[in-house]
Amino acid sequence: MKNRIEEIRKEKGIKQEDFAKLMGVSRQTISSLETGKYNPSIFLAYKIAKYFEMTIEEVFIFDEEI
């Protein structure tokens, strides 16, 4: 699954470490999310989308071919 976390986070001027603290996860988790190496739980995906005032579908791009 692809996502726009890094793009949106940078637009809002939030550092990876600060965003991780806000989400209650490690900076490594945010890094892994941004590089597509980790898919979040539905709870974390919802929390991220809510923080950005977006829908989950606006932040996360589901690739049906996978």
C-alpha positions as CSV (number, residue, x, y, z in Angstrom):
1,M,0.0,0.0,0.0
2,K,1.3,3.4,-0.9
3,N,0.7,6.6,1.1
4,R,1.2,10.3,1.1
5,I,2.4,10.6,4.7
6,E,5.8,12.1,4.0
7,E,4.4,14.6,1.4
8,I,1.6,15.8,3.7
9,R,3.8,15.9,6.8
10,K,6.4,18.0,5.0
11,E,3.7,20.4,3.7
12,K,2.6,20.9,7.3
13,G,6.2,21.5,8.4
14,I,6.3,18.6,10.9
15,K,9.5,16.7,11.6
16,Q,9.4,12.9,11.5
17,E,10.3,12.6,15.1
18,D,7.7,15.1,16.2
19,F,5.0,13.4,14.1
20,A,6.0,10.0,15.6
21,K,5.5,11.4,19.1
22,L,2.1,12.8,18.2
23,M,1.1,9.4,16.8
24,G,2.5,7.5,19.8
25,V,4.9,5.5,17.7
26,S,8.7,5.5,17.1
27,R,10.4,7.6,14.4
28,Q,11.4,4.3,12.8
29,T,7.8,3.4,12.4
30,I,7.0,6.7,10.6
31,S,10.1,6.2,8.4
32,S,9.0,2.6,7.5
33,L,5.5,3.9,6.8
34,E,6.8,6.6,4.5
35,T,9.0,4.2,2.6
36,G,6.3,1.7,2.2
37,K,8.0,-1.0,4.2
38,Y,5.3,-1.1,6.8
39,N,1.5,-1.0,6.6
40,P,-0.2,0.6,9.6
41,S,-2.9,-0.9,11.7
42,I,-6.4,0.4,10.9
43,F,-6.2,2.3,14.2
44,L,-2.9,4.1,13.3
45,A,-4.1,4.8,9.7
46,Y,-7.3,6.4,11.2
47,K,-5.2,8.4,13.7
48,I,-2.9,9.7,11.0
49,A,-5.8,10.6,8.6
50,K,-7.7,12.3,11.5
51,Y,-4.6,14.3,12.5
52,F,-4.2,15.6,8.9
53,E,-8.0,16.3,8.7
54,M,-8.3,13.9,5.8
55,T,-9.9,10.6,5.0
56,I,-7.9,7.4,5.1
57,E,-8.4,7.1,1.4
58,E,-6.8,10.5,0.9
59,V,-3.7,9.5,2.8
60,F,-3.3,5.8,1.8
61,I,-3.5,4.5,-1.8
62,F,-4.6,1.0,-2.0
63,D,-3.0,-0.9,-4.9
64,E,-5.4,-3.7,-6.0
65,E,-2.7,-5.5,-8.0
66,I,-0.9,-6.6,-4.8
